[in-house]
């Protein structure tokens, strides 16, 4: 079984990287901390390139590609903290399966969706809810869509567009949507981990570049063992996260019975890895790393927010342990 990317995936990743790096997303992320709004490159740009409709079927104006294809793009988006999040595109595409009209609106960006976590009477802070016009929510086991009132607090990572929402009207889409909702959430955690992988990978690159060029006592700081070891540890963590994320994306496409375990495993690990590598980057830069002038704090903000989205590390580790024990008991029986 081969979990490596093929040439088509690599070409797709290269094209996505070129696009996202040309959007000046980090500068915009800094500006959003003073004046909140839509993150760059924005919904319309993502929709025009087909990124927002990657998982929507061709019959609905989408591209009909796999979750792994979307994860490849999400990784490149994460490198520059781009928004809105492709987590929203993935989750909404799963929930709207079979609804051609709404899927088309998702794919072409004519409707700005957000998926609410928690009660539709007053949700928890949810990704992209600040800029959304249509909200998907689970009321008991009933999937509903409607408009609502977003209430946004002081942002930590403004690119996530977090807001709590109370639905003001709703339309029932499905009455027995519990399993569908859970699958959409699992796929969302995989795409979130892909974005965090991209961010973590970029953080390590920034750290290595700085260690090569910053000198002290006549030597590049990267020549000191303490610096080397921290950067190597960070690189190993990111490389392990990449393998885990590819497995989770593969499971979402080809092995649905493995998805619950894979999704929780990758979410738990990505939360820790991104936080640890951003802290390493800040410490590596010394005084400048602790200031708002350096981009390190933007990645640190992303890490602090993402570790709590779609369940924290403890929740997902508990889930991994439970699923592993259940599998072991079935094997013994």
C-alpha positions as CSV (number, residue, x, y, z in Angstrom):
1,X,0.0,0.0,0.0
2,X,1.5,3.3,-1.1
3,X,0.7,6.5,0.8
4,X,3.0,8.7,-1.2
5,X,1.7,11.3,-3.6
6,X,1.7,10.7,-7.3
7,X,3.0,13.0,-10.0
8,X,-0.5,14.5,-10.6
9,X,-0.8,15.4,-6.9
10,X,2.7,17.0,-6.8
11,X,1.9,19.1,-9.9
12,X,-1.4,20.1,-8.2
13,X,0.4,21.0,-5.0
14,X,3.0,23.1,-6.9
15,X,0.2,25.1,-8.7
16,X,-1.6,25.7,-5.4
17,X,1.6,26.8,-3.7
18,X,2.3,29.3,-6.5
19,X,-1.2,30.7,-6.2
20,X,-1.3,31.0,-2.5
21,X,2.2,32.5,-2.2
22,X,1.2,35.3,-4.6
23,X,-1.7,36.4,-2.4
24,X,0.2,38.2,0.4
25,X,-2.0,36.4,2.9
26,X,0.3,36.9,5.9
27,X,0.3,40.7,5.6
28,X,-3.5,40.6,5.3
29,X,-3.7,38.3,8.3
30,X,-1.9,40.9,10.3
31,X,-4.2,43.7,9.1
32,X,-7.3,41.6,10.1
33,X,-6.2,41.8,13.7
34,X,-7.0,45.5,13.6
35,X,-10.0,45.4,11.3
36,X,-11.7,42.0,11.0
37,X,-13.0,41.0,7.7
38,X,-12.6,38.2,5.1
39,X,-9.3,36.5,4.9
40,X,-7.2,36.5,1.7
41,X,-7.5,35.2,-1.0
42,X,-11.2,35.2,-0.2
43,X,-14.1,33.0,-1.1
44,X,-14.6,34.3,-4.7
45,X,-10.9,33.6,-5.7
46,X,-11.0,30.1,-4.2
47,X,-14.2,29.4,-6.0
48,X,-13.0,30.7,-9.3
49,X,-9.9,28.4,-9.2
50,X,-12.1,25.5,-8.4
51,X,-10.6,24.9,-4.9
52,X,-13.9,25.5,-3.1
53,X,-15.7,23.1,-5.3
54,X,-13.1,20.3,-5.4
55,X,-15.3,17.8,-3.6
56,X,-18.6,18.9,-5.2
57,X,-19.7,16.7,-8.2
58,X,-19.4,17.9,-11.7
59,X,-23.2,17.8,-12.0
60,X,-23.2,20.6,-9.5
61,X,-20.5,22.7,-11.1
62,X,-17.7,21.2,-9.0
63,X,-14.7,19.2,-10.0
64,X,-15.6,15.9,-8.2
65,X,-12.1,15.2,-6.9
66,X,-11.0,13.2,-3.8
67,X,-10.4,14.3,-0.2
68,X,-6.7,13.7,-0.7
69,X,-6.8,16.2,-3.6
70,X,-8.4,18.8,-1.3
71,X,-5.9,18.0,1.4
72,X,-3.0,18.7,-1.0
73,X,-4.5,22.1,-1.6
74,X,-5.2,22.7,2.0
75,X,-1.6,22.0,3.0
76,X,-0.5,24.8,0.6
77,X,-3.2,27.2,2.0
78,X,-2.0,26.5,5.5
79,X,1.6,27.6,4.6
80,X,0.4,31.2,4.3
81,X,-2.6,31.1,6.7
82,X,-5.0,31.6,3.8
83,X,-8.8,31.9,4.2
84,X,-11.6,31.1,4.2
85,X,-10.8,27.7,5.3
86,X,-11.0,24.7,3.0
87,X,-12.3,22.9,6.1
88,X,-15.6,24.6,5.5
89,X,-15.7,23.6,1.8
90,X,-15.1,19.9,2.7
91,X,-17.6,19.8,5.5
92,X,-20.3,21.6,3.7
93,X,-19.8,19.4,0.6
94,X,-20.4,16.2,2.6
95,X,-23.4,17.6,4.4
96,X,-25.0,18.9,1.1
97,X,-24.5,15.6,-0.8
98,X,-27.4,15.2,-3.2
99,X,-28.5,18.9,-3.0
100,X,-27.4,20.0,-6.4
101,X,-28.6,23.6,-6.1
102,X,-26.8,24.3,-2.8
103,X,-23.7,22.4,-3.9
104,X,-23.5,24.6,-7.0
105,X,-23.8,27.7,-4.8
106,X,-21.0,26.3,-2.6
107,X,-18.7,25.5,-5.6
108,X,-19.1,28.9,-7.3
109,X,-19.0,31.0,-4.2
110,X,-22.4,32.6,-4.6
111,X,-23.3,31.4,-1.1
112,X,-20.9,31.7,1.8
113,X,-21.5,28.7,4.1
114,X,-20.4,27.9,7.6
115,X,-21.0,24.8,9.6
116,X,-21.9,25.4,13.2
117,X,-20.5,23.4,16.1
118,X,-23.0,23.1,19.0
119,X,-26.6,24.2,19.3
120,X,-28.3,26.2,16.5
121,X,-29.8,28.2,19.3
122,X,-26.3,29.5,20.2
123,X,-23.3,27.7,18.7
124,X,-19.8,27.5,19.8
125,X,-17.3,29.7,17.9
126,X,-17.3,28.1,14.4
127,X,-14.9,28.4,11.5
128,X,-15.8,31.1,8.9
129,X,-19.1,32.0,10.6
130,X,-18.2,35.7,10.8
131,X,-18.4,36.0,7.0
132,X,-21.1,33.4,6.2
133,X,-24.6,34.0,5.0
134,X,-25.9,30.5,5.2
135,X,-25.4,28.2,8.2
136,X,-25.5,24.4,8.4
137,X,-26.3,23.0,11.9
138,X,-27.4,19.8,13.6
139,X,-30.5,20.1,15.7
140,X,-30.7,16.8,17.6
141,X,-30.3,14.4,14.6
142,X,-31.9,16.8,12.1
143,X,-29.7,18.7,9.6
144,X,-30.9,22.2,9.0
145,X,-29.7,25.2,7.0
146,X,-30.7,28.8,7.6
147,X,-29.6,32.3,8.3
148,X,-28.5,33.6,11.6
149,X,-26.8,36.3,13.8
150,X,-23.0,35.9,14.1
151,X,-21.5,37.2,17.3
152,X,-17.7,37.5,17.0
153,X,-15.3,38.2,19.9
154,X,-11.8,39.6,19.9
155,X,-10.0,37.4,17.4
156,X,-6.8,35.5,18.2
157,X,-6.4,34.2,14.7
158,X,-8.6,36.5,12.6
159,X,-8.2,34.4,9.5
160,X,-10.4,31.7,11.0
161,X,-13.4,34.0,11.0
162,X,-14.7,32.5,14.2
163,X,-18.2,33.6,15.5
164,X,-21.0,32.1,17.5
165,X,-24.3,32.0,15.7
166,X,-28.0,31.8,16.7
167,X,-30.2,30.7,13.7
168,X,-33.1,33.0,13.0
169,X,-34.7,30.7,10.5
170,X,-34.1,27.2,9.3
171,X,-35.0,24.7,6.6
172,X,-34.8,21.0,7.3
173,X,-32.5,19.1,4.9
174,X,-32.4,15.6,6.5
175,X,-34.1,14.2,9.6
176,X,-31.7,11.4,10.4
177,X,-28.3,13.0,9.8
178,X,-26.3,11.9,12.8
179,X,-24.0,9.6,10.9
180,X,-23.6,12.0,8.0
181,X,-22.7,14.8,10.5
182,X,-20.1,12.7,12.1
183,X,-18.5,11.7,8.8
184,X,-18.4,15.4,7.8
185,X,-16.7,16.3,11.0
186,X,-14.1,13.5,10.6
187,X,-13.3,14.7,7.1
188,X,-13.1,18.3,8.4
189,X,-10.5,17.3,11.0
190,X,-8.4,15.7,8.2
191,X,-8.5,18.9,6.2
192,X,-7.8,21.0,9.3
193,X,-4.8,18.8,9.9
194,X,-3.6,19.4,6.3
195,X,-3.8,23.1,6.8
196,X,-1.9,22.8,10.1
197,X,0.7,20.6,8.3
198,X,1.3,23.3,5.8
199,X,1.7,25.9,8.5
200,X,4.1,23.7,10.6
201,X,6.2,23.0,7.5
202,X,6.5,26.7,6.7
203,X,7.4,27.4,10.3
204,X,10.3,24.9,10.2
205,X,11.5,26.4,6.9
206,X,11.5,29.9,8.4
207,X,13.5,28.6,11.4
208,X,16.1,26.8,9.2
209,X,16.5,29.9,7.0
210,X,17.1,32.1,10.1
211,X,19.5,29.6,11.7
212,X,21.6,29.7,8.5
213,X,21.9,33.5,8.3
214,X,21.8,34.7,11.9
215,X,25.2,34.9,13.4
216,X,26.5,35.3,17.0
217,X,30.0,35.2,18.2
218,X,31.1,34.9,14.6
219,X,29.2,31.7,13.9
220,X,25.8,31.0,12.3
221,X,23.4,30.0,15.2
222,X,22.5,26.9,13.3
223,X,26.0,25.5,14.0
224,X,25.2,25.2,17.7
225,X,23.9,21.8,18.8
226,X,21.1,23.2,20.9
227,X,19.6,24.9,17.8
228,X,20.3,21.9,15.6
229,X,18.5,19.6,17.9
230,X,15.4,21.7,18.2
231,X,15.1,22.2,14.4
232,X,15.7,18.5,13.7
233,X,13.1,17.5,16.3
234,X,10.7,20.0,14.6
235,X,11.4,18.6,11.2
236,X,10.9,15.0,12.3
237,X,7.5,15.9,13.9
238,X,6.4,17.6,10.7
239,X,7.5,14.7,8.5
240,X,5.6,12.3,10.8
241,X,2.5,14.5,10.7
242,X,2.7,14.5,6.9
243,X,2.6,10.6,6.7
244,X,-0.3,10.5,9.2
245,X,-2.3,13.1,7.3
246,X,-1.8,11.3,4.0
247,X,-3.0,8.1,5.6
248,X,-6.1,9.8,7.1
249,X,-6.9,11.4,3.7
250,X,-6.5,8.0,2.0
251,X,-8.8,6.4,4.6
252,X,-11.4,9.1,4.0
253,X,-11.4,8.2,0.3
254,X,-10.9,4.4,0.4
255,X,-11.4,2.9,3.9
256,X,-14.3,4.5,5.7
257,X,-14.0,2.0,8.5
258,X,-10.6,3.4,9.3
259,X,-11.5,7.0,9.1
260,X,-12.7,7.6,12.7
261,X,-9.4,6.4,14.1
262,X,-7.3,8.1,11.4
263,X,-9.1,11.4,11.8
264,X,-8.8,11.5,15.6
265,X,-5.1,10.4,15.4
266,X,-4.2,13.1,12.9
267,X,-6.1,15.9,14.7
268,X,-4.5,15.1,18.1
269,X,-1.0,15.0,16.6
270,X,-1.4,18.1,14.4
271,X,-2.6,20.2,17.3
272,X,0.5,19.4,19.3
273,X,3.0,19.6,16.4
274,X,1.9,23.0,15.2
275,X,2.0,24.5,18.7
276,X,5.4,23.1,19.5
277,X,7.1,24.1,16.3
278,X,5.7,27.7,16.5
279,X,7.1,27.9,20.1
280,X,10.4,26.7,18.8
281,X,10.4,29.4,16.1
282,X,9.7,32.1,18.6
283,X,12.5,31.0,20.9
284,X,14.9,30.6,18.0
285,X,14.4,34.2,17.0
286,X,15.0,35.5,20.6
287,X,13.8,39.0,21.2
288,X,12.4,39.7,17.8
289,X,10.4,36.4,18.0
290,X,8.4,37.8,20.9
291,X,7.3,40.9,19.1
292,X,4.3,41.5,16.9
293,X,6.5,42.7,14.1
294,X,7.6,39.2,13.3
295,X,5.3,36.7,11.5
296,X,6.1,34.0,14.1
297,X,3.2,35.3,16.2
298,X,0.7,34.8,13.3
299,X,1.5,31.1,13.1
300,X,1.5,30.9,17.0
301,X,-2.0,32.4,16.9
302,X,-3.1,29.8,14.3
303,X,-1.7,27.0,16.5
304,X,-3.5,28.2,19.7
305,X,-6.9,28.5,17.9
306,X,-6.7,25.2,15.9
307,X,-5.8,23.1,18.8
308,X,-9.3,23.7,20.2
309,X,-11.3,23.5,16.9
310,X,-13.2,20.3,16.1
311,X,-12.1,18.8,19.5
312,X,-8.9,19.3,21.4
313,X,-6.0,16.9,21.7
314,X,-7.3,15.2,24.8
315,X,-10.7,14.5,23.2
316,X,-9.2,12.9,20.2
317,X,-6.6,10.9,22.1
318,X,-9.5,9.5,24.2
319,X,-11.2,8.6,20.9
320,X,-8.1,6.9,19.6
321,X,-7.7,4.8,22.8
322,X,-11.4,3.8,22.8
323,X,-11.4,2.8,19.1
324,X,-8.1,0.8,19.6
325,X,-9.6,-1.1,22.5
326,X,-12.7,-1.9,20.6
327,X,-10.7,-3.2,17.7
328,X,-8.6,-5.3,20.1
329,X,-11.7,-6.8,21.7
330,X,-13.2,-7.7,18.3
331,X,-9.9,-9.4,17.3
332,X,-9.8,-11.4,20.5
333,X,-13.4,-12.5,20.1
